[in-house]
């Protein structure tokens, strides 16, 4: 009987991966939080965990987070930041360098758990070399993103190299031992568009830090509002600067909302660092000016990690206006903080909530519809109170990270020892 799993290798290649990641930097958002929080819970449950990522700029080769968790950075592709869409040609170097380090340091792992397709392609090769199981978490799907971007300019579509990505995803899902999807919608798409048997897929949603994202007393909320300059008629949106986040859509919904709530403002915290991010920000500001709501948008940019929870607590409503969103971690965090939340129909999260009890749902591509849903908790106190209590209860019970980690480990355990007969040690 094989020994229980004790050592895990998690791979997440793009963005700025660190014990306390600088959220809002390019490619550094929900996925980075997901991987690190899951790794921390694995470590807390007694497992040895290495999170392997790309080394670039002036990052150290290794960060020790605690006795059970460290971040290992493997150099490839040079010293400069490379966005995830442009790393396609460098994965072979990562695989070679990672395996060289693993063998030089005589590291041993029971399972590889990769995140996003770039790490999945690399993780599969590493798992095959080490003769251990590979469990993959896609986070997003090339097929879904290509379908959602249909009609975009050809030059924009070309930058995503969708054909290559989808082809490699198709092979990856068949060669890895199991796929963990983060929503039922993702399960359906993988089964249908990638023609994968459903018993090869398990749905486990992302989690939240239930000790950090909590409701607060009225006094604490009032203090946060005064300190942050956010009022009870404000709508809060947060995330990195990206086309799919739908910031243009909620700006277009603002005129309709202000007919119903003349004092309403949009507080938009869109982390923008690169030139392409700043170009998007300029586009959104132009849309606000064209629609006559420039004075009703408060541009916040990057929000410090220590202030995230209070930013969720302070507004009257939190909105997730994404035109494409694999899950929507920020909406869950806002709900856990007790803020009424309106989320997009273009993602998997809305399928898990009970409309009118846990949250409200609308199509951000229909500005009047989205505005009407945002107005509901601002207009009706009883609905606001119900969403505040039930939304927080739902988010904390369903999406606490410790429970998510235990569910994920149960999947890993199904595959432990699968390749023991083929391992080099067994052949000697």
FENCOR-V480730 format. One line per field, one symbol per residue. psi: psi as a letter, one per 30 degrees, with the letter a starting at -180 (. if undefined). Layout:
psi: ???
//
This chain:
psi: klllkfkkjkkjelajkleikikflkgjbeeeeeeeeeeeeeefggkkkkjkakklbgklfkkjeaffklkkkkklgaflkklefggegfeeeeeeeeeeeeeeghkklfkkjlklfefeeeeeeeeeefhlljkkjeelkeeeeeefgkflkeeeeeffheeeeeeeeeeeffflflkjlgleeeeeeeeefghkkffgkkjjlllljffejlllleeeeeeeeeefhklfgkkkkklljkeffgeeefeffeeeefeeiffklkjjjjkkeleeeeeeeeeeeeeeeegggefgkjjfbkkkeffeeeeefelekkkjgkfkjedieeeeeeeffgkkkkllfhlfefffljkfeellkljffjeeeeeeeeeeffejeeeeeeeeeeeeeeeeeegkeeeeeeeeeeeeffgkgegeffkeeff.
//
